[in-house]
Amino acid sequence: MAKIEVAQDTYLVGIGVSPGIAIGEICLISHRATVDEWPIEPEEVDSEVARFQWAAEQARKQLQDVKAAVSSKRHLREHLYILDTHLMILNDEMLINGTEQEIRQQINAEGALKRVLNQLRQMFDNIEDEYLRERRSDVDAVGERLQRILTGEHDRPISEIGQKSLVVAHDLSPADTMQMDRQNILGFVTDKGGRTSHTAILARSLEIPAIVGLETVTSLVTDRLPAIIDGSTGVMVLNPSAETFKEYLQRKQTYEYLEKELDSFRDLPSVTTDGVHIALRGNLELASEFPVARRHGVEGVGLYRTEFLYLGREKPPSEDEQVAAYREILQEMAPHPVTIRTLDIGGDKFVPELNLADEANPAMGLRAIRFSLREGQLFKTQLRAILRASVYGKARIMFPMISGVAELRTCKRILREIQESLRQEGVEFDPEIELGVMIETPSAVLVASFLAKEVDFFSIGTNDLIQYCLAVDRGNEHVAYLYDPLHPAILRALKQVCDAAKTAGISVSICGEMAGEPLYALVLIGLGLNELSMNPAATSRVKRVLRQLSRKDGEALVEKLFEFPTSKEISVYIDKEMRRRLPEIFRQSLI
């Protein structure tokens, strides 16, 4: 193979998923198995099924071995649930039985597995929620492990990399990431991946700079090529010049100094300079993630995604199963509140028995509260479970994708009926449980003043609100550039919702990606938000900024921003103001 020539200071841009700067030489590994499909004879079917079953058993053994090794590492114990998730996938009927059924159609095991994996990937691709969509990466990781066993292909074990390196791979599974030696693995980049994949979450926990989604990086580099990884910005520099090396070395030193400083903020109250308390909560979905959240100092859960209780099952979870899950979360986070969002997706993506037809536009179709109201028994079972669990902590119920008051009142009527039923049964629950709605549709913004009179709190889901308000599909590469949280229309929508909440005397939070961006902190408190819910790893950074700002200054900033007609002008002004106010944090231009 001809040597790849890489020009000096070749810049690549991907998705920065774990902050920090790593400088070193590349160690190129590959995890993509070569998969072919061919027909088999009828007499070969049973032996091919047996070969697949053997591969599945080998995969289980490999994961159990990794789990045993990781169990002794204190900083990774809290992430063992990810390996448990992969072991569950290896027992999933859709994967195992589906592959065996394909083999019985006289297809070799590798080809049969490939067909089933493609079906599962398509299911995940149709999921609107980015976080849930990223769970496809776990299916990919398990599928890739099975394919490597079936094909007999082996890669250099990542645990055996014995010198300081920057790992470059097509993809890395969470099991690979868990086996990284932080003394030798300075950082990693991959062709595939997303911001909320388990590999990305692990990278942040391990504090390893990482970039994913570079698409073709494995075809551009060779072993021992010098490179720089900036996990904060998603920039990778190949074959850096002396000047570039010096620049990034200085950035690295500055970043590491500021990171050490962050430790002192984790246990401090999140209070502005003029005495306003801003509750920083976590966006979570698994109870096993909660110790990480508590370590970062979150004040409860602003968004608990319940979809994972339904994911990859033949039948919905029972009421008792849900009670057990909610109880664990509430007890773990007590005395802080846990905001439990009711099921927020079309049922066909989770529960095959519902068998809903594909929709031309699922983002605006039968999903979230619309689906729950149609599948009444499913909805009632979930509400009963939340109410029963509410005696174990401070639970809050939140309805997603509410578009108007009539819809909300229907939900409240169903909730009252369930409360009355529980009273008659003598089942205890919190009669004062708080009720809220997610504001994520333009119609909800426009009638926010009416909705505010009906609930105890608002939570603004900016991810969906932005795409609905701006008519932009975030997943469409042709228009994704139009997705802009600082669009003047979005700021006005946020202000209208906050004003309505203030007038009604209810709390208002944001649980979209905006909440975890320190650059937006002054804007958000200026709009009147009193809760921010985010990835727990972002809380210390946001807190550090909030403690040096005042709500009064934020209100003045917001008033100024309303003078600008374009998001570019707003972005430039915010960047300038934040660097002026907090130069030690926003030293570099962030635009």
Backbone torsions as a table, in degrees:
resi	resn	phi	psi	omega
1	MET	NA	132.0	-177.7
2	ALA	-66.7	144.1	179.2
3	LYS	-67.1	134.7	179.4
4	ILE	-81.8	125.7	177.1
5	GLU	-95.1	122.8	-179.5
6	VAL	-113.4	122.6	-179.5
7	ALA	-64.3	151.3	179.0
8	GLN	-63.9	142.2	-179.6
9	ASP	55.3	50.1	173.2
10	THR	-84.1	118.6	-176.4
11	TYR	-99.3	133.0	173.3
12	LEU	-122.5	145.2	-178.7
13	VAL	-126.1	124.0	176.4
14	GLY	-128.0	-146.1	-179.2
15	ILE	-107.7	111.5	177.1
16	GLY	-73.1	116.8	-175.4
17	VAL	-112.8	-13.6	177.8
18	SER	-144.1	117.1	-171.0
19	PRO	-69.1	162.2	179.2
20	GLY	122.0	163.2	-178.3
21	ILE	-120.5	130.7	178.5
22	ALA	-124.3	135.5	-178.1
23	ILE	-127.5	128.4	-179.6
24	GLY	175.7	-156.5	179.9
25	GLU	-110.4	150.5	-173.8
26	ILE	-80.7	139.2	167.6
27	CYS	-116.0	108.9	-174.7
28	LEU	-90.2	122.4	174.5
29	ILE	-126.6	162.8	-178.5
30	SER	-135.1	140.0	179.5
31	HIS	-126.2	14.8	-179.2
32	ARG	-94.0	116.3	178.8
33	ALA	-80.1	146.7	176.6
34	THR	-86.1	117.0	-173.3
35	VAL	-116.5	125.7	175.6
36	ASP	-118.4	155.7	178.1
37	GLU	-121.3	135.7	176.5
38	TRP	-150.1	156.5	179.3
39	PRO	-76.3	151.1	176.8
40	ILE	-122.2	160.8	179.1
41	GLU	-78.9	154.8	179.7
42	PRO	-53.7	-37.5	-177.9
43	GLU	-73.3	-10.8	179.6
44	GLU	-91.6	-10.7	-172.0
45	VAL	-59.4	-50.0	-175.7
46	ASP	-62.4	-40.7	-180.0
47	SER	-68.9	-31.5	179.0
48	GLU	-72.4	-37.9	174.5
49	VAL	-62.5	-42.8	179.2
50	ALA	-63.2	-38.0	178.6
51	ARG	-63.9	-40.6	178.1
52	PHE	-66.0	-43.1	178.9
53	GLN	-61.8	-38.8	176.5
54	TRP	-62.4	-42.2	179.2
55	ALA	-63.0	-40.7	179.2
56	ALA	-63.9	-40.2	178.9
57	GLU	-66.6	-39.0	176.7
58	GLN	-63.4	-41.0	179.1
59	ALA	-63.0	-41.3	177.4
60	ARG	-61.4	-42.8	-179.5
61	LYS	-63.7	-41.5	178.7
62	GLN	-60.4	-45.4	-178.9
63	LEU	-67.5	-37.9	177.4
64	GLN	-64.0	-37.3	178.2
65	ASP	-64.7	-43.2	178.1
66	VAL	-63.2	-42.8	-178.8
67	LYS	-61.2	-41.2	179.1
68	ALA	-63.7	-40.3	-179.6
69	ALA	-68.9	-39.6	-177.1
70	VAL	-72.6	-28.9	-176.8
71	SER	-57.4	-24.9	-178.7
72	SER	-85.6	-5.0	-178.6
73	LYS	-102.5	107.1	-172.9
74	ARG	-55.3	-41.2	-175.1
75	HIS	-71.5	-9.3	-179.6
76	LEU	-112.1	-7.9	-175.6
77	ARG	-58.3	-38.0	-176.5
78	GLU	-68.9	-9.2	179.2
79	HIS	-104.7	8.9	-179.4
80	LEU	-61.3	-23.8	179.9
81	TYR	-59.4	-26.5	179.5
82	ILE	-66.4	-42.8	176.4
83	LEU	-66.0	-36.7	176.0
84	ASP	-62.4	-37.1	177.0
85	THR	-61.0	-43.2	179.4
86	HIS	-67.2	-36.7	176.3
87	LEU	-66.3	-36.0	176.3
88	MET	-65.2	-40.0	178.6
89	ILE	-61.4	-36.8	178.9
90	LEU	-68.1	-13.2	175.8
91	ASN	-107.1	4.6	-175.6
92	ASP	-70.3	131.2	-177.7
93	GLU	-64.2	-37.0	-178.8
94	MET	-63.0	-36.2	-179.8
95	LEU	-79.9	-54.2	-173.4
96	ILE	-72.3	-56.9	-179.3
97	ASN	-64.6	-36.8	179.6
98	GLY	-62.7	-41.3	179.2
99	THR	-67.1	-42.3	179.5
100	GLU	-63.2	-37.5	177.3
101	GLN	-64.9	-38.8	177.8
102	GLU	-65.7	-40.2	178.5
103	ILE	-60.5	-37.8	-178.8
104	ARG	-70.8	-8.7	170.6
105	GLN	-87.2	15.9	177.1
106	GLN	68.0	47.8	174.4
107	ILE	-120.5	141.1	177.7
108	ASN	-61.7	158.7	-172.8
109	ALA	-59.3	-43.9	-179.4
110	GLU	-61.2	-44.7	-179.7
111	GLY	-67.5	-39.0	178.6
112	ALA	-64.0	-44.4	178.3
113	LEU	-62.6	-40.4	179.5
114	LYS	-60.4	-42.1	179.6
115	ARG	-62.4	-46.2	-177.9
116	VAL	-66.4	-41.2	178.2
117	LEU	-61.4	-39.0	178.0
118	ASN	-63.5	-38.4	177.2
119	GLN	-63.8	-43.9	180.0
120	LEU	-65.8	-40.2	178.7
121	ARG	-62.2	-39.0	179.5
122	GLN	-64.0	-38.0	176.5
123	MET	-59.3	-46.3	-178.4
124	PHE	-69.3	-34.9	-179.5
125	ASP	-63.8	-24.8	-179.3
126	ASN	-83.5	-5.2	179.4
127	ILE	-77.5	132.0	-175.7
128	GLU	-75.7	-41.3	-176.2
129	ASP	-67.8	124.8	-175.7
130	GLU	-60.9	-42.5	-177.3
131	TYR	-62.4	-45.7	-180.0
132	LEU	-67.8	-37.6	179.0
133	ARG	-60.6	-34.6	-179.6
134	GLU	-69.0	-13.4	177.1
135	ARG	-67.0	-11.9	173.9
136	ARG	-58.6	-30.5	-179.0
137	SER	-62.9	-29.4	177.2
138	ASP	-69.9	-39.9	175.8
139	VAL	-64.0	-41.9	177.8
140	ASP	-59.6	-43.4	-178.2
141	ALA	-63.0	-43.7	178.3
142	VAL	-66.6	-43.6	179.4
143	GLY	-61.6	-41.6	179.5
144	GLU	-64.9	-38.5	178.0
145	ARG	-63.0	-45.0	178.5
146	LEU	-62.4	-42.7	-178.4
147	GLN	-65.5	-38.8	178.8
148	ARG	-63.9	-37.9	178.1
149	ILE	-67.3	-43.6	-178.7
150	LEU	-65.5	-39.9	-177.2
151	THR	-85.4	-12.9	-178.7
152	GLY	76.6	14.5	179.5
153	GLU	-84.2	138.3	-179.3
154	HIS	-130.9	139.4	177.1
155	ASP	-107.4	166.4	175.1
156	ARG	-62.8	120.8	-179.9
157	PRO	-59.8	130.9	-176.9
158	ILE	-65.9	-25.7	179.8
159	SER	-71.3	-13.5	-177.2
160	GLU	-99.9	4.9	176.5
161	ILE	-70.1	114.2	-168.5
162	GLY	-104.3	7.0	177.1
163	GLN	-136.5	157.5	-175.9
164	LYS	-60.1	121.6	-172.1
165	SER	-146.8	160.3	168.2
166	LEU	-103.9	114.0	-176.6
167	VAL	-80.0	132.0	175.1
168	VAL	-122.6	125.3	-177.2
169	ALA	-144.9	158.7	174.1
170	HIS	-62.6	-44.0	176.2
171	ASP	-158.3	158.3	176.3
172	LEU	-130.0	132.1	176.5
173	SER	-82.6	161.7	174.5
174	PRO	-57.1	-35.3	178.1
175	ALA	-62.7	-39.8	176.0
176	ASP	-60.8	-47.4	-176.1
177	THR	-63.0	-38.6	-179.9
178	MET	-63.9	-26.5	-177.1
179	GLN	-89.7	3.7	179.6
180	MET	-68.7	134.5	172.9
181	ASP	-88.5	111.5	-174.9
182	ARG	-64.6	-17.2	177.1
183	GLN	-73.9	-28.4	-176.3
184	ASN	-108.7	-30.5	178.9
185	ILE	-90.8	104.9	-176.9
186	LEU	-80.2	-28.7	-179.0
187	GLY	-178.6	168.9	177.0
188	PHE	-146.9	156.7	175.0
189	VAL	-136.5	151.3	179.7
190	THR	-137.4	157.2	173.8
191	ASP	-67.5	-43.1	-173.9
192	LYS	-99.7	179.1	171.5
193	GLY	112.8	163.1	179.0
194	GLY	-138.8	172.8	-174.1
195	ARG	-63.5	-30.6	-174.0
196	THR	-110.3	17.3	176.3
197	SER	-69.6	158.8	179.6
198	HIS	-64.1	-32.3	177.0
199	THR	-63.4	-40.4	178.2
200	ALA	-66.1	-41.6	178.8
201	ILE	-61.5	-42.9	178.8
202	LEU	-64.3	-40.9	179.7
203	ALA	-58.9	-41.6	178.7
204	ARG	-65.7	-40.6	180.0
205	SER	-65.3	-39.2	179.4
206	LEU	-79.3	-8.9	-178.6
207	GLU	58.8	44.0	175.3
208	ILE	-105.1	120.4	177.6
209	PRO	-56.2	133.7	-175.6
210	ALA	-149.2	144.5	175.0
211	ILE	-130.8	134.5	177.0
212	VAL	-123.1	172.6	175.7
213	GLY	69.7	28.7	178.3
214	LEU	-81.8	-6.0	170.5
215	GLU	68.9	-55.9	-173.5
216	THR	-126.9	16.7	-173.6
217	VAL	-61.1	-34.6	-178.5
218	THR	-65.2	-24.0	179.4
219	SER	-87.9	-6.8	-175.0
220	LEU	-104.4	-15.4	-171.1
221	VAL	-119.0	165.7	175.1
222	THR	-131.0	164.6	174.7
223	ASP	-56.2	143.0	173.9
224	ARG	69.5	10.0	173.7
225	LEU	-71.5	128.4	178.1
226	PRO	-67.3	143.5	-177.4
227	ALA	-158.2	166.9	176.6
228	ILE	-129.6	135.9	175.7
229	ILE	-116.1	123.9	174.0
230	ASP	-113.7	94.1	-177.3
231	GLY	-69.8	-14.2	178.3
232	SER	-75.4	-38.1	-175.7
233	THR	-106.4	-12.6	-177.4
234	GLY	81.4	14.1	-178.0
235	VAL	-97.3	133.5	172.9
236	MET	-119.6	133.1	179.3
237	VAL	-113.1	121.1	177.4
238	LEU	-95.9	140.0	177.2
239	ASN	50.7	58.3	-175.2
240	PRO	-67.4	145.8	175.6
241	SER	-76.3	170.4	179.4
242	ALA	-60.6	-39.3	-180.0
243	GLU	-64.8	-45.0	-179.8
244	THR	-65.1	-41.0	178.1
245	PHE	-58.1	-46.3	-179.0
246	LYS	-63.5	-41.5	-179.8
247	GLU	-61.5	-46.3	-177.3
248	TYR	-74.1	-29.0	175.8
249	LEU	-63.8	-40.0	177.6
250	GLN	-66.3	-41.9	177.6
251	ARG	-61.6	-41.0	-179.7
252	LYS	-61.6	-44.9	179.8
253	GLN	-62.9	-41.5	179.1
254	THR	-64.3	-44.9	-179.1
255	TYR	-60.9	-46.3	-176.7
256	GLU	-66.4	-33.4	175.9
257	TYR	-65.2	-44.8	-178.6
258	LEU	-67.8	-33.8	178.9
259	GLU	-64.7	-40.7	177.4
260	LYS	-62.7	-36.4	179.5
261	GLU	-65.4	-30.1	-178.3
262	LEU	-61.0	-32.5	-178.4
263	ASP	-55.0	-32.6	-177.1
264	SER	-74.7	-10.4	-177.2
265	PHE	-96.3	-16.8	-169.8
266	ARG	-59.7	-35.8	-176.7
267	ASP	-102.0	3.5	179.3
268	LEU	-84.5	151.5	177.7
269	PRO	-68.2	148.0	179.1
270	SER	-90.1	85.3	-175.1
271	VAL	-129.9	135.8	178.5
272	THR	-74.9	170.7	-177.6
273	THR	-66.8	-20.3	176.7
274	ASP	-102.0	22.9	169.1
275	GLY	83.3	14.8	179.9
276	VAL	-90.2	123.7	179.0
277	HIS	-84.8	125.6	177.1
278	ILE	-113.5	110.3	-178.8
279	ALA	-71.9	125.5	178.0
280	LEU	-104.0	112.4	-176.1
281	ARG	-115.1	171.1	-176.2
282	GLY	-108.2	148.0	168.9
283	ASN	-96.0	115.6	-174.1
284	LEU	-142.0	169.5	175.8
285	GLU	-143.2	-17.5	-179.5
286	LEU	-122.4	135.9	-179.1
287	ALA	-60.6	-29.5	-178.5
288	SER	-70.2	-11.1	175.3
289	GLU	-86.0	-12.7	-171.1
290	PHE	-66.4	-35.5	175.5
291	PRO	-57.7	-35.6	176.6
292	VAL	-63.7	-44.2	-179.4
293	ALA	-62.1	-44.3	-179.7
294	ARG	-63.8	-36.2	179.4
295	ARG	-63.2	-29.9	179.5
296	HIS	-88.7	2.2	173.3
297	GLY	81.1	26.2	179.1
298	VAL	-70.0	151.3	178.6
299	GLU	-104.6	65.2	179.9
300	GLY	94.6	-169.7	-175.7
301	VAL	-118.5	119.4	179.2
302	GLY	-87.1	-17.0	178.1
303	LEU	-152.6	107.5	172.5
304	TYR	-104.3	113.5	-179.5
305	ARG	-81.3	118.6	-177.5
306	THR	-90.7	-3.0	-175.4
307	GLU	-60.0	-29.9	-176.5
308	PHE	-66.4	-20.3	176.4
309	LEU	-70.1	-21.2	-176.1
310	TYR	-103.2	-16.2	-169.9
311	LEU	-66.5	133.1	171.7
312	GLY	66.7	29.5	-178.8
313	ARG	-114.5	153.5	174.7
314	GLU	-78.1	-30.5	-179.8
315	LYS	-133.5	153.6	178.9
316	PRO	-62.5	155.9	177.3
317	PRO	-65.5	146.0	179.5
318	SER	-72.6	168.2	177.8
319	GLU	-61.0	-42.9	-179.4
320	ASP	-65.7	-38.5	176.9
321	GLU	-60.4	-43.0	-180.0
322	GLN	-67.6	-40.9	178.5
323	VAL	-57.8	-43.2	-179.1
324	ALA	-62.4	-42.0	-179.8
325	ALA	-66.4	-45.6	-178.7
326	TYR	-67.9	-37.6	179.2
327	ARG	-61.2	-44.2	-179.1
328	GLU	-60.5	-42.4	-179.2
329	ILE	-67.0	-46.5	-178.2
330	LEU	-62.9	-41.1	179.9
331	GLN	-69.6	-37.2	179.7
332	GLU	-64.9	-37.9	-173.7
333	MET	-95.6	-6.5	-179.4
334	ALA	-56.5	142.1	8.1
335	PRO	-91.1	9.4	-177.5
336	HIS	-76.5	156.3	-178.5
337	PRO	-76.8	153.7	173.6
338	VAL	-124.4	115.3	-179.8
339	THR	-90.0	110.3	-175.8
340	ILE	-96.6	113.7	177.6
341	ARG	-84.9	129.3	177.6
342	THR	-67.8	164.9	-171.6
343	LEU	-46.0	126.6	-171.5
344	ASP	-123.3	58.1	174.7
345	ILE	-172.9	163.7	177.5
346	GLY	-65.5	135.5	-174.2
347	GLY	-64.2	-25.2	-178.7
348	ASP	-66.5	-20.3	-179.2
349	LYS	-80.5	-10.8	-176.8
350	PHE	-122.8	-43.8	-170.5
351	VAL	-118.1	98.5	-174.8
352	PRO	-55.6	-31.2	-175.5
353	GLU	-64.9	-20.3	179.1
354	LEU	-75.3	-31.0	169.4
355	ASN	49.3	52.6	177.3
356	LEU	-75.8	147.8	179.8
357	ALA	-70.8	151.4	176.2
358	ASP	-62.8	145.7	-179.4
359	GLU	-111.0	144.6	-179.8
360	ALA	-65.8	-33.8	-179.2
361	ASN	-136.6	77.7	-174.5
362	PRO	-61.0	-26.6	-179.0
363	ALA	-63.2	-26.5	-179.5
364	MET	-117.7	19.9	-176.2
365	GLY	-105.4	-141.9	-175.4
366	LEU	-83.9	87.5	-178.6
367	ARG	-144.2	168.5	175.1
368	ALA	53.8	-129.7	-173.7
369	ILE	-66.9	-26.6	178.4
370	ARG	-63.9	-43.9	178.3
371	PHE	-66.1	-42.5	-179.4
372	SER	-61.7	-40.8	-179.6
373	LEU	-70.0	-29.4	176.9
374	ARG	-75.1	-43.8	178.6
375	GLU	-92.4	72.1	-170.7
376	GLY	-56.2	-42.2	-176.8
377	GLN	-67.0	-38.2	177.5
378	LEU	-60.7	-44.4	-178.9
379	PHE	-65.0	-46.2	-178.5
380	LYS	-64.3	-37.9	178.4
381	THR	-62.8	-41.8	179.9
382	GLN	-67.4	-42.7	179.5
383	LEU	-64.7	-39.9	176.3
384	ARG	-59.8	-43.6	-178.1
385	ALA	-64.2	-42.9	179.2
386	ILE	-63.2	-44.4	-179.6
387	LEU	-63.4	-43.5	179.9
388	ARG	-63.0	-37.4	-179.0
389	ALA	-76.8	-16.0	-172.9
390	SER	-65.2	-14.1	178.8
391	VAL	-77.3	-9.0	-176.3
392	TYR	-98.3	2.1	-179.9
393	GLY	174.6	-166.5	-178.6
394	LYS	-97.5	91.4	179.7
395	ALA	-91.0	145.7	172.3
396	ARG	-129.3	140.8	179.4
397	ILE	-102.5	133.8	179.4
398	MET	-130.6	128.3	178.5
399	PHE	-94.6	129.4	-178.7
400	PRO	-90.0	153.3	172.2
401	MET	56.1	38.8	175.7
402	ILE	-71.5	132.6	-177.6
403	SER	-109.9	-11.1	-180.0
404	GLY	-172.7	174.1	-175.5
405	VAL	-67.0	-39.5	-177.7
406	ALA	-60.3	-43.1	178.6
407	GLU	-61.5	-44.4	179.7
408	LEU	-63.0	-43.5	-178.7
409	ARG	-64.1	-33.3	175.4
410	THR	-62.5	-44.1	177.8
411	CYS	-61.3	-43.1	-178.6
412	LYS	-65.8	-37.7	178.7
413	ARG	-62.9	-43.7	178.8
414	ILE	-63.1	-40.8	179.5
415	LEU	-63.4	-43.2	178.9
416	ARG	-62.2	-39.6	179.3
417	GLU	-62.8	-40.0	179.5
418	ILE	-69.1	-39.8	177.5
419	GLN	-60.6	-43.1	179.6
420	GLU	-65.4	-39.2	178.7
421	SER	-63.1	-42.1	179.1
422	LEU	-65.2	-37.8	177.9
423	ARG	-61.2	-45.2	-179.1
424	GLN	-64.4	-30.6	179.1
425	GLU	-82.5	-9.5	-178.2
426	GLY	76.4	23.3	-179.5
427	VAL	-92.3	127.5	-177.9
428	GLU	-75.7	146.5	173.2
429	PHE	-159.9	167.4	179.2
430	ASP	-80.6	108.3	-178.3
431	PRO	-69.7	-16.3	-179.3
432	GLU	-101.2	17.6	-178.2
433	ILE	-54.5	133.0	-177.6
434	GLU	-78.6	147.4	-177.3
435	LEU	-124.3	134.4	-179.9
436	GLY	-143.1	173.8	178.2
437	VAL	-131.5	151.2	170.8
438	MET	-86.3	129.7	175.9
439	ILE	-96.1	102.9	-177.1
440	GLU	-142.1	7.4	174.3
441	THR	-121.0	148.7	177.8
442	PRO	-57.6	-35.4	-179.9
443	SER	-64.3	-37.0	178.5
444	ALA	-65.3	-35.9	176.4
445	VAL	-62.6	-46.1	-174.9
446	LEU	-67.3	-28.4	179.4
447	VAL	-110.9	24.0	-177.3
448	ALA	-57.3	-35.1	-178.6
449	SER	-65.5	-31.9	176.9
450	PHE	-77.2	-44.0	-180.0
451	LEU	-60.8	-36.3	-176.8
452	ALA	-62.7	-25.8	179.7
453	LYS	-78.1	-11.3	-173.5
454	GLU	-104.0	-12.0	-171.4
455	VAL	-133.1	174.1	179.8
456	ASP	-96.9	-18.9	-179.8
457	PHE	-161.1	157.3	171.7
458	PHE	-111.5	147.5	168.2
459	SER	-133.4	119.0	-175.7
460	ILE	-88.6	117.6	176.8
461	GLY	-89.8	86.1	-171.5
462	THR	-65.0	-28.7	-178.2
463	ASN	-57.2	-51.5	179.4
464	ASP	-76.5	-38.7	-178.1
465	LEU	-57.6	-42.3	-179.1
466	ILE	-63.5	-46.0	-176.3
467	GLN	-70.5	-31.9	177.5
468	TYR	-74.2	-42.4	-179.2
469	CYS	-64.9	-40.5	-175.8
470	LEU	-94.7	1.1	-178.8
471	ALA	53.8	49.2	-176.5
472	VAL	-125.4	125.1	173.3
473	ASP	-85.8	111.1	-177.1
474	ARG	-59.8	-27.6	-178.1
475	GLY	-85.3	-3.8	-179.3
476	ASN	-93.7	111.8	-174.6
477	GLU	-61.6	-21.0	-177.5
478	HIS	-78.2	-23.8	-177.1
479	VAL	-125.3	-0.5	-176.1
480	ALA	-58.0	-26.7	-179.6
481	TYR	-63.9	-19.7	-179.9
482	LEU	-81.9	-11.5	179.5
483	TYR	-75.0	107.2	-169.9
484	ASP	-141.3	111.8	-179.3
485	PRO	-66.6	-15.6	-179.3
486	LEU	-101.8	13.9	174.9
487	HIS	-59.3	137.6	-179.3
488	PRO	-52.8	-34.9	179.7
489	ALA	-66.4	-36.1	-179.7
490	ILE	-69.3	-44.2	178.6
491	LEU	-60.9	-39.2	178.3
492	ARG	-67.9	-37.1	177.6
493	ALA	-64.6	-43.8	178.9
494	LEU	-62.1	-41.8	179.8
495	LYS	-63.9	-40.7	-179.5
496	GLN	-63.4	-41.5	179.4
497	VAL	-67.3	-44.3	-179.8
498	CYS	-63.6	-40.3	178.8
499	ASP	-64.1	-40.4	179.8
500	ALA	-64.5	-40.8	179.0
501	ALA	-64.7	-43.2	-179.4
502	LYS	-62.4	-44.2	-179.8
503	THR	-61.4	-38.1	-178.4
504	ALA	-84.1	-9.1	179.3
505	GLY	75.2	29.4	178.3
506	ILE	-113.4	161.1	-179.9
507	SER	-81.1	156.0	179.4
508	VAL	-140.7	134.7	-179.1
509	SER	-132.3	171.0	171.8
510	ILE	-121.4	134.4	178.2
511	CYS	-122.2	13.5	176.0
512	GLY	-90.0	-177.3	-175.5
513	GLU	-63.1	-24.8	178.8
514	MET	-55.9	-35.6	-173.4
515	ALA	-61.3	-33.3	-175.9
516	GLY	-92.8	9.2	-179.2
517	GLU	-98.5	108.7	-177.8
518	PRO	-56.2	-31.1	-179.5
519	LEU	-60.6	-28.8	-177.0
520	TYR	-92.9	-1.2	-171.7
521	ALA	-56.4	-45.8	-177.7
522	LEU	-66.5	-35.7	177.7
523	VAL	-63.5	-46.1	-174.9
524	LEU	-66.0	-41.4	178.4
525	ILE	-72.5	-28.2	176.6
526	GLY	-69.2	-29.2	177.7
527	LEU	-72.3	-21.1	178.4
528	GLY	111.0	8.8	179.5
529	LEU	-70.0	140.8	177.2
530	ASN	-118.9	3.3	173.4
531	GLU	-141.7	140.0	174.2
532	LEU	-128.9	128.7	-179.5
533	SER	-118.1	130.2	-167.9
534	MET	-152.4	177.9	168.4
535	ASN	-59.9	126.6	-175.1
536	PRO	-52.9	-31.9	-178.0
537	ALA	-63.8	-18.5	-177.9
538	ALA	-88.5	-9.9	-170.3
539	THR	-63.1	-41.2	-177.7
540	SER	-65.4	-38.9	179.3
541	ARG	-64.8	-44.0	179.9
542	VAL	-66.9	-40.9	-179.3
543	LYS	-62.8	-41.2	179.4
544	ARG	-58.0	-38.7	-179.9
545	VAL	-73.4	-47.0	-176.9
546	LEU	-59.1	-37.9	-176.1
547	ARG	-69.9	-9.8	179.9
548	GLN	-111.1	8.8	-178.3
549	LEU	-125.6	166.4	177.4
550	SER	-123.4	153.2	176.8
551	ARG	-64.5	-36.5	179.8
552	LYS	-58.8	-43.3	177.6
553	ASP	-66.1	-35.7	178.6
554	GLY	-65.1	-40.7	179.0
555	GLU	-64.1	-40.0	177.9
556	ALA	-65.2	-38.8	179.1
557	LEU	-64.4	-45.8	-179.1
558	VAL	-61.0	-42.4	178.6
559	GLU	-59.0	-38.9	178.2
560	LYS	-68.5	-40.2	-177.5
561	LEU	-62.1	-31.0	-179.3
562	PHE	-68.3	-8.3	177.0
563	GLU	-82.4	-16.2	-174.8
564	PHE	-92.6	136.4	-177.9
565	PRO	-88.3	-12.2	-176.7
566	THR	-128.2	153.4	178.8
567	SER	-67.7	-28.7	178.6
568	LYS	-64.3	-44.5	178.6
569	GLU	-64.1	-39.1	178.2
570	ILE	-64.5	-44.9	-179.4
571	SER	-60.7	-45.6	-179.2
572	VAL	-62.2	-42.1	-178.1
573	TYR	-67.0	-43.6	178.8
574	ILE	-61.7	-45.0	179.5
575	ASP	-58.6	-45.1	-179.6
576	LYS	-64.0	-44.4	-177.7
577	GLU	-66.3	-42.1	-177.7
578	MET	-69.4	-36.2	176.9
579	ARG	-70.2	-31.5	177.6
580	ARG	-71.3	-43.3	-176.7
581	ARG	-75.7	-40.5	-176.0
582	LEU	-130.1	67.5	-175.2
583	PRO	-62.7	-28.7	-178.3
584	GLU	-70.9	-21.1	178.9
585	ILE	-97.8	-48.5	-176.9
586	PHE	-102.9	56.7	-175.3
587	ARG	-66.7	-43.5	-178.8
588	GLN	-91.4	149.5	174.5
589	SER	-63.2	133.0	-177.4
590	LEU	-99.8	3.6	-178.2
591	ILE	-92.7	NA	NA
